Amino acid sequence: MEQLKGYRSLTQEEKDLINSIKTKGIELESLINTLKANVEFDQRWISIGMTDIQKGLMALTRGIARPTIF
């Protein structure tokens, strides 16, 4: 199997940690969807929170994966 450009081989521990991050992301998405369904909540802030959480999860993943290119 060909290696993806810009990515190094990950150890099993690194893969497991990234999968843990992805699992938490799925849990948070469920919570966010519940918050988005309530029109009484400030949806602007819900959206900001969602974006910031997405960025945080990506940052954690990149911190482990340490891609070799931009």
One Martini backbone bead per residue (centre of mass of N, CA, C, O) as a GRO file, in nm:
protein
   70
    1MET     BB    1   0.097   0.036   0.022
    2GLU     BB    2   0.066   0.363  -0.020
    3GLN     BB    3   0.189   0.644   0.091
    4LEU     BB    4   0.106   0.933   0.210
    5LYS     BB    5   0.155   1.245   0.152
    6GLY     BB    6   0.299   1.389   0.446
    7TYR     BB    7   0.313   1.101   0.587
    8ARG     BB    8   0.379   0.901   0.840
    9SER     BB    9   0.430   0.640   1.020
   10LEU     BB   10   0.231   0.483   1.256
   11THR     BB   11   0.172   0.384   1.548
   12GLN     BB   12  -0.046   0.214   1.734
   13GLU     BB   13  -0.072   0.426   1.955
   14GLU     BB   14  -0.136   0.663   1.765
   15LYS     BB   15  -0.387   0.541   1.639
   16ASP     BB   16  -0.544   0.508   1.904
   17LEU     BB   17  -0.549   0.809   1.979
   18ILE     BB   18  -0.691   0.910   1.727
   19ASN     BB   19  -0.944   0.734   1.769
   20SER     BB   20  -1.020   0.871   2.036
   21ILE     BB   21  -1.069   1.148   1.916
   22LYS     BB   22  -1.289   1.061   1.714
   23THR     BB   23  -1.486   0.957   1.929
   24LYS     BB   24  -1.523   1.229   2.074
   25GLY     BB   25  -1.631   1.375   1.825
   26ILE     BB   26  -1.893   1.211   1.805
   27GLU     BB   27  -2.000   1.293   2.082
   28LEU     BB   28  -1.997   1.602   2.032
   29GLU     BB   29  -2.185   1.604   1.788
   30SER     BB   30  -2.433   1.510   1.940
   31LEU     BB   31  -2.446   1.750   2.132
   32ILE     BB   32  -2.461   1.971   1.916
   33ASN     BB   33  -2.724   1.874   1.786
   34THR     BB   34  -2.892   1.928   2.037
   35LEU     BB   35  -2.834   2.233   2.054
   36LYS     BB   36  -2.936   2.303   1.759
   37ALA     BB   37  -3.244   2.210   1.820
   38ASN     BB   38  -3.247   2.467   2.011
   39VAL     BB   39  -3.391   2.781   1.961
   40GLU     BB   40  -3.313   2.917   2.245
   41PHE     BB   41  -3.038   2.910   2.152
   42ASP     BB   42  -2.735   3.047   2.059
   43GLN     BB   43  -2.633   2.969   1.742
   44ARG     BB   44  -2.375   3.125   1.712
   45TRP     BB   45  -2.227   2.991   1.957
   46ILE     BB   46  -2.259   2.705   1.867
   47SER     BB   47  -2.093   2.740   1.605
   48ILE     BB   48  -1.835   2.832   1.738
   49GLY     BB   49  -1.795   2.584   1.913
   50MET     BB   50  -1.781   2.380   1.684
   51THR     BB   51  -1.535   2.497   1.540
   52ASP     BB   52  -1.339   2.484   1.783
   53ILE     BB   53  -1.359   2.179   1.820
   54GLN     BB   54  -1.261   2.098   1.542
   55LYS     BB   55  -0.986   2.236   1.571
   56GLY     BB   56  -0.894   2.081   1.823
   57LEU     BB   57  -0.905   1.795   1.707
   58MET     BB   58  -0.706   1.852   1.476
   59ALA     BB   59  -0.468   1.939   1.653
   60LEU     BB   60  -0.438   1.673   1.804
   61THR     BB   61  -0.389   1.499   1.555
   62ARG     BB   62  -0.140   1.658   1.446
   63GLY     BB   63   0.032   1.620   1.702
   64ILE     BB   64   0.063   1.315   1.647
   65ALA     BB   65   0.123   1.289   1.330
   66ARG     BB   66   0.317   1.495   1.212
   67PRO     BB   67   0.325   1.635   0.950
   68THR     BB   68   0.558   1.712   0.674
   69ILE     BB   69   0.340   1.912   0.569
   70PHE     BB   70   0.117   2.178   0.522
   0.00000   0.00000   0.00000
